[in-house]
Amino acid sequence: MADFQRTLGTPAAAPWVNDVGGIGTISPGDTAMNVVDLAPGLYAMLCDMEDAHGTPHMMEGMVRALTVSDRRNTAVMPTADVALELSDYSFTLPVPLSVGAHVIEVHNAGPQTHMVLLWRLHQGKSTADVVHWMETPSDTEPAPVTLMGGTPDLAAGRKVQLLVSLAPGQYVLICLVDDTHDHKPHYAHGMVRQIAVEAAGP
């Protein structure tokens, strides 16, 4: 962990760190749940959200070690009803998301690390408002979205399952990972998508 903490705040993660996902951004007071299949080893849980002064929470102590033992439990992965594929630079959903509970299996099929954050748009807002909100931080401008989770950095080839309950409305899928080539966030390459969640038909 001491070695890992020395890498915090550097432009690129150490090559011996493997991004296995976790829980994405959550609005205050809300909860989110994911299922991850973990191999034995040493892990780090951290929060890279920034405070009002632009300092990531992990630099203020929001980082913790987690040891996964080699004693396998009896849990099984839930059966997914939706598949979401991440690639350079898109989100692929074979079927529209409907109102209600879902188990979404997220697979990073791209050659580099990706994430998918799930945000619900406020009435009248769009992805353009989301991009503006992120690129022009303001203490007075309210967020155009409710942060509902998703999964943070996910290495190429890895999978995570999101357990979500969706109400009708407009949502955004977005990736904030910096590109390995030009270091721009992936949403700047088009990896941001607005989706409608509607009640299932009869």
N, C-alpha and C positions, 0 to 999 in steps of 0.2 A: 504493500500500500504506500509506503514511503516513496518508492520509485514512481508509482502511478501519480501520486499527488504532485511530484515535481514536474509532471507533464501537463498539469492543468493550466489552461491559459495559453498554451503553445499553439501555433497555427495548425499542426497536424498531430493526430494521435500517435503514440508510440507503436511501432510495428508489432509488438508483442501483446497489444490490446485487441481483442476481438469483440466487435459490437454485436450484442445478442438481443437487442431490443429492450422492452420494458413497458413502462407507462408513459404516454405522451403528455402534453400540456393539459392541465385541468383548472377550470375556473375555481375561485375560492368557494369553499363549502361543498363542492361537488365531489363525486367519486368516479372511479373508472376501474375496470378489471380486465386483465389479459392473462393468458396462459402461455407459459414458456417451458420448453423441455430443456433442462440444464444438465450438462455433463459435470462430473466432479471437478472441483477446482476453486480458485479464489476469484471472487467477483467484486466489483465496485458499483454501488448505487450512488447516483449523483443527480443534481438538478442544475441545468445550464441556463435556466430562465434568469433574466437580469432584473435587478432592483431598479428603483426610480433613478439611481445615479449611473446605471449602465454596468454595474458590477454583477457578474454571474453568481447565483446563489451558492454554487459549489466553492467559489473563492471565499465565501463567508462561513464555510464550515458544513454546508449541506452535501456531504459526501460520507459514505459509510462502507466498510468492508463487509462482505458476505461470503462465508465459506460453505460450499456445497459438498456434502460428504459423498462417499462412494456407496453408501447404503441405499439401494434403490427403493423407492416407495411403490405403493400399489396403484397410484393414480394413473388414469389414462387421459389422453387428450380428448376434448369434446369433439363431437362430429360437426364439422363446419357445414353451413348451408350456403355460404357465399365465399367465392375465391377472389382475392384482390392481388393482382400482380404488379410489382414495381419494376420499372426498367428505366433506361436513359432515353427520354425524360418523360415518362407518362405513367398514368394509373390505368390499368385495364380491369374493368368490371364486366364479366360476361352477361350479368343480369342486373336490372335496376334494383336498388334497395327499396324495400317496402317498410311501412310502419310496423313497429313491434320489435321483438327480441331477435337478435341474430348472433351467430358465431361466424366471424369473418376470419378466414385464414389468409394471412398476409405473407406473400412469398417475394423475396427480393430476387428477381431473375436477371437483374442488371449486372454489369461487370464491376460496379463500384457501390459503396455504401449509399443507402437511401433511407428515408423515413416516410411515414405517412401520419400526419396529424389530422384529426377529425374535428372540425369546428362547425358549429351551427350558426348560419348567418342571421343577423337580426333583420326584422322586417324592412324591406326596401334597400338592403345592402347587397353588394356584389363582390366578386373576387377583386375587382379594381379597388374597392374601398379597403379590402384586406391588405393588399400590397401597399397602398398609400399609408395605412396605419402602421405597418411594420417599418417602412422606410423613412417615415417622418414621426418619430416618437414624440409624444406629447403627454404631459401630466393632466391636461384638461380635456383632451379629446377622448370620448368614450370608445371602448372597443366595439367594432362592428360585428363581433362574433362572441359566442359562448364556447369556451374551450372544453371539448368533450373527451380528450384522451387521444387514442391512436397509439403508435409505437415510435419511439425515438430511433436513433441510428441502428440500422440493421445491416449486417455484413452481407455481401453477395452470397446467395445460396441459402440463407437462413430463413426460417419461418417463425411466425408468432400468430397466436389466435386472439382476436379482439372479441370480447363479450359486450355487446351494446344493446341498448333499447332506444329505438328511434321514434321520435314524434314527427308528424307531418311538417314539412318545411324545406328550406334550401340549406344545403351544407357545402362545405369546402373540404377537399382533400389537398394537402400541400406538403411539399418537401423543402426543408430549410437547410439541408446538408450542403456544404460548400463543394463545388465541383473540383475533381482532382486535376483538371487541366487549366481552367482559368480562374478558379477559386471564387467564382460567383455562386450565389445560392441557386439550387436547382430550380426553384420556382421562376427564376429569371430566365431559365432555359425552357419554360413552359410547363414545368411540373407542378401545376396548380389546376384544379378542376372543380367546377361547381356542379353539384348533383341535386336532383329533386327527390325527396322521399315522399311517397304518396301511399295512400291506403291501397291494399291489394284489391284486385278486381273480384267480382263474384265467382 
